[in-house]
């Protein structure tokens, strides 16, 4: 696969993004990148860093949704020896590691109000005070690029995101539209991913029928470019020559995703239905279908909650039945609940219990 990031497409939206990248790369101003999950926000951040005067310095990437709040302060600012259990030595945080370079803070909208206050203080003076220390350790020069799939102004109105931090971060705004709003880019992306994965897996490039291409262009891609990339890899490794409709993943070709009703749903709900079908129709495990993409930042907390909600609707609120539905082992029950609690995605079971659960092979207690 190509190591260097690049934008692929011929749409007006791609040309606009390229202009914003060039503008941002000429300065050290803070950048806020917005767009749905999977549209390529990290690619844009890497291009801005790469083309800027900081391109030879470090680019440090952090997923704010993937680090529990209890650890995020230590990871960002570092800690001193003895500040908490297992803190056996002083440790630099990500901000110090990014000195003279760039830090990319993905899913900034998931950051708690307390962490927002700490980040705002850093943005004002650049000072680093490690966890457990009573003094400033250093002053660093770091460019901040942040990204979110949230509507931050709506979160400001809800008092869940600081208005002053929003305006600090939003100096240069780079919005990335979803793939369904720039369908003319799908063909180019498809060709690029096919070539890349064929080289990676050392297989000949398959032919793509016109029927398949038409279907892929009209499909709404709730997971955006990331979903297209993953789908192409699955198609390539299973290909035997010419790709037909029968070779497409079920979540793409299936009636649920293709239906007009699904198209009217939110992207997280549509994606949750696709993941749900992979588990309940294809027999795949929650750990591979949901857990691994979430931990690698391919899914957001909203996506994870939508999947759990979809499952609890089926089991009528029973987490134990969810184990069976998601193709897990009985001993996975505590691990699943611990994972959901850690990332604040364990939903109250009571609202799903209006009628008895449809499955009856397991106790109906949460």
C-alpha positions in Angstrom: 0.0 0.0 0.0 1.1 3.6 -0.6 2.6 5.1 2.5 2.2 8.7 1.4 -1.3 10.2 2.0 -3.1 11.8 -0.9 -6.6 12.9 -1.9 -8.2 10.9 -4.7 -11.1 12.3 -6.8 -12.1 14.8 -9.3 -15.1 16.4 -7.7 -15.4 20.1 -6.9 -15.4 19.1 -3.2 -12.0 17.5 -3.5 -10.7 20.6 -5.3 -12.0 22.8 -2.5 -10.3 20.6 0.1 -7.0 20.8 -1.8 -7.2 24.6 -1.7 -7.9 24.5 2.0 -4.9 22.2 2.5 -2.6 24.5 0.6 -3.9 27.5 2.6 -3.4 25.7 5.9 0.1 24.5 5.0 1.3 28.0 4.6 0.7 28.9 8.2 0.8 27.6 11.7 -2.8 28.3 12.4 -5.0 25.8 14.1 -7.2 23.7 11.9 -10.5 22.0 12.5 -11.5 19.2 10.2 -15.1 18.1 10.2 -17.0 15.3 8.5 -18.6 12.0 9.1 -16.6 9.0 10.2 -14.5 7.5 7.5 -14.4 10.5 5.1 -10.6 10.9 5.4 -10.1 13.5 8.1 -6.7 12.0 9.1 -5.5 12.0 5.5 -6.2 15.7 5.3 -4.4 16.3 8.6 -1.4 14.4 7.4 -1.3 16.3 4.1 -1.4 19.7 6.0 1.5 18.6 8.2 3.5 17.1 5.4 3.3 20.2 3.2 3.9 22.7 6.0 7.2 24.0 7.4 6.8 21.4 10.2 6.8 18.5 7.7 10.1 17.1 8.9 9.1 17.3 12.6 6.9 14.7 14.4 3.2 14.3 13.7 1.6 12.8 16.8 -2.0 11.4 16.4 -4.4 10.9 19.3 -7.9 9.5 19.3 -9.8 11.4 22.0 -12.6 8.9 21.9 -10.3 5.9 22.3 -8.6 6.9 25.5 -10.6 6.9 28.8 -10.7 10.4 30.4 -8.8 9.0 33.4 -5.8 8.4 31.2 -6.1 11.2 28.6 -4.5 13.8 30.8 -1.4 11.7 31.5 -1.1 10.7 27.8 -1.4 14.4 26.7 0.7 16.1 29.3 2.8 13.3 30.7 3.4 12.4 34.3 6.0 12.3 37.0 7.3 9.3 38.9 5.0 8.3 41.7 2.0 10.4 40.5 -0.2 7.2 40.4 0.1 3.4 40.6 2.5 2.1 38.0 4.1 5.5 37.4 7.6 4.2 37.9 9.4 6.9 36.0 8.8 10.3 34.5 7.1 10.2 31.1 6.7 12.8 28.4 3.2 13.3 27.1 2.2 13.4 23.4 2.4 17.2 23.4 6.0 17.2 24.4 6.7 14.5 21.9 5.2 16.7 19.2 7.4 19.7 20.0 8.2 21.7 16.8 5.7 19.5 15.0 2.0 18.8 14.9 -0.5 17.0 17.1 -3.6 15.7 15.4 -6.5 15.3 17.9 -9.2 13.1 16.3 -12.7 13.0 17.8 -12.2 16.2 19.7 -15.9 16.4 20.3 -15.7 13.4 22.7 -13.4 15.2 25.1 -14.8 15.8 28.6 -15.3 19.4 29.9 -12.5 18.9 32.3 -10.1 17.9 29.6 -11.3 20.7 27.4 -10.4 23.2 30.1 -6.9 21.7 30.4 -6.4 21.8 26.6 -7.6 25.4 26.5 -5.0 26.4 29.1 -2.3 24.8 27.1 -3.4 26.5 23.9 -3.2 29.9 25.7 0.4 29.5 26.9 2.0 26.3 25.6 3.0 25.3 29.1 3.3 21.6 30.0 2.6 20.6 33.6 2.8 16.9 34.0 0.3 14.9 36.1 1.6 14.8 39.7 3.8 17.9 39.3 3.3 21.2 41.0 5.3 23.2 38.4 5.6 23.8 34.7 8.1 21.4 33.1 8.5 23.0 29.7 6.9 25.3 27.1 6.4 23.6 23.7 5.7 24.7 20.2 3.0 22.5 18.8 0.6 23.0 16.0 -2.9 21.7 16.8 -5.1 20.1 14.1 -8.3 18.7 15.4 -11.2 16.7 13.9 -14.7 15.6 14.7 -17.7 14.0 13.3 -19.9 16.0 15.7 -21.7 19.3 15.2 -19.6 21.2 17.7 -21.9 24.3 17.6 -24.8 22.1 18.6 -22.6 20.7 21.5 -21.8 24.3 22.5 -25.5 25.0 22.7 -25.9 21.9 24.8 -23.1 23.1 27.1 -21.1 19.9 26.5 -18.4 21.7 24.5 -16.7 24.9 25.5 -17.4 27.9 23.2 -14.0 29.5 23.9 -12.3 26.2 23.0 -14.4 25.9 19.8 -13.2 29.3 18.5 -9.6 28.6 19.5 -9.6 25.4 17.4 -11.7 26.7 14.5 -9.2 29.1 12.9 -9.1 27.3 9.5 -12.1 25.0 8.9 -11.9 22.1 6.5 -15.3 20.4 6.0 -15.2 17.1 4.2 -18.5 16.0 2.6 -19.6 12.4 2.8 -18.9 10.1 -0.1 -22.6 10.0 -1.1 -22.4 13.7 -1.9 -19.5 13.3 -4.3 -20.3 10.1 -6.1 -18.0 11.1 -9.0 -15.0 10.3 -6.8 -16.1 6.6 -6.2 -14.8 5.3 -9.5 -11.3 6.8 -8.9 -11.2 5.5 -5.4 -12.3 2.1 -6.4 -9.6 1.8 -9.1 -6.9 3.1 -6.6 -7.9 0.6 -3.9 -8.2 -2.3 -6.3 -4.6 -1.7 -7.6 -3.2 -1.2 -4.1 -4.8 -4.3 -2.6 -3.9 -6.4 -5.6 -0.2 -5.4 -5.1 -0.4 -6.0 -1.4 -2.0 -9.5 -1.7 -0.1 -10.4 -4.9 -3.1 -11.2 -7.0 -4.0 -10.2 -10.5 -6.4 -7.2 -10.9 -9.9 -8.4 -11.5 -12.3 -7.0 -14.0 -15.3 -5.0 -12.7 -18.6 -5.4 -14.5 -20.6 -2.3 -15.4 -23.4 -3.5 -13.2 -21.1 -3.7 -10.2 -19.7 -0.2 -10.9 -23.2 1.2 -11.2 -24.3 -0.4 -8.0 -21.2 0.9 -6.1 -21.8 4.4 -7.4 -25.4 4.5 -6.4 -24.8 2.9 -2.9 -24.9 5.5 -0.1 -21.7 4.4 1.7 -22.6 5.2 5.3 -19.0 4.3 6.3 -17.7 6.6 3.6 -14.2 6.1 2.1 -13.1 3.8 4.9 -16.1 1.4 4.2 -15.3 1.5 0.5 -11.6 0.6 1.2 -12.5 -2.3 3.4 -15.1 -3.6 0.9 -12.6 -3.5 -1.9 -10.0 -5.5 0.1 -12.7 -8.2 0.8 -13.6 -8.3 -2.8 -10.0 -8.5 -4.0 -9.0 -11.4 -1.8 -12.1 -13.3 -2.8 -12.0 -12.5 -6.5 -11.7 -15.2 -9.2 -11.6 -13.0 -12.2 -14.5 -10.7 -12.9 -16.3 -9.1 -10.0 -20.1 -9.5 -10.1 -22.9 -8.4 -7.9 -22.7 -11.7 -6.1 -19.2 -10.9 -5.0 -20.2 -7.7 -3.1 -20.4 -7.9 0.7 -23.9 -8.5 2.0 -24.2 -5.2 3.8 -23.7 -3.5 0.5 -25.8 -5.7 -1.7 -28.4 -6.5 0.9 -31.9 -5.1 0.8 -31.7 -3.5 4.2 -28.9 -1.0 3.2 -30.2 -0.6 -0.3 -33.7 0.3 0.8 -35.0 3.8 0.7 -36.0 3.6 4.3 -32.4 2.9 5.4 -31.2 5.9 3.3 -33.3 8.2 5.5 -31.7 7.0 8.7 -28.7 8.6 10.3 -25.3 7.3 9.1 -24.6 5.6 12.5 -27.9 3.7 12.4 -27.4 2.6 8.8 -23.8 1.5 9.6 -25.1 -0.3 12.7 -27.6 -2.3 10.6 -24.8 -3.3 8.3 -22.6 -4.5 11.2 -25.6 -6.2 12.8 -26.3 -8.2 9.6 -22.6 -9.3 9.4 -23.0 -10.8 12.9 -26.5 -12.2 12.7 -26.6 -13.2 9.0 -23.0 -14.0 8.3 -22.2 -15.4 11.7 -19.2 -13.1 12.4 -18.1 -12.3 15.9 -18.7 -8.9 17.7 -14.9 -8.9 18.5 -13.9 -8.8 14.8 -16.9 -6.9 13.4 -17.3 -4.1 16.0 -14.6 -4.3 18.7 -11.5 -4.3 16.4 -12.7 -1.4 14.1 -13.7 0.6 17.2 -10.2 0.2 18.8 -8.6 1.1 15.5 -10.8 4.3 15.3 -12.8 3.0 12.3 -16.0 3.3 14.4 -17.1 6.0 16.8 -18.9 5.8 20.1 -22.1 6.8 18.3 -21.6 3.8 16.0 -20.9 1.5 18.9 -24.0 2.7 20.8 -26.1 2.2 17.6 -24.9 -1.4 17.3 -25.7 -2.2 20.9 -29.1 -0.5 20.6 -29.9 -2.5 17.5 -29.0 -5.7 19.4 -30.9 -4.8 22.5 -34.0 -4.1 20.5 -33.8 -7.8 19.3 -33.1 -9.2 22.8 -35.5 -6.9 24.5 -32.8 -5.4 26.8 -31.0 -8.6 27.7 -27.2 -8.4 27.6 -26.9 -12.1 28.2 -28.9 -12.8 25.1 -26.7 -10.2 23.3 -23.8 -12.6 23.8 -25.6 -15.3 21.8 -26.8 -12.9 19.2 -23.3 -11.4 18.6 -21.7 -14.9 18.3 -19.7 -14.6 21.5 -18.9 -17.2 24.2 -20.7 -17.2 27.5 -17.4 -16.3 29.2 -17.3 -13.1 27.1 -20.2 -11.6 29.1 -18.2 -9.8 31.7 -15.6 -8.7 29.1 -18.3 -7.2 26.9 -19.9 -5.3 29.8 -16.5 -4.0 31.0 -15.7 -2.8 27.5 -19.0 -1.0 27.1 -18.7 0.6 30.5 -15.2 1.8 29.9 -16.2 3.7 26.8 -19.6 4.8 28.2 -21.6 2.7 25.7 -23.5 0.5 28.1 -27.2 1.5 27.4 -29.9 1.2 30.1 -31.7 -2.1 29.4 -35.1 -1.0 30.8 -36.3 0.9 27.8 -35.9 -2.1 25.5 -38.1 -4.4 27.7 -41.6 -3.5 26.5 -42.1 -7.1 25.4 -40.4 -10.5 26.2 -37.1 -11.2 24.4 -37.3 -13.2 21.2 -34.5 -15.6 22.1 -35.1 -18.0 25.0 -32.1 -20.2 25.2 -30.4 -18.0 27.8 -31.5 -16.4 31.0 -33.2 -13.0 30.3 -31.3 -11.1 32.9 -28.9 -8.3 31.9 
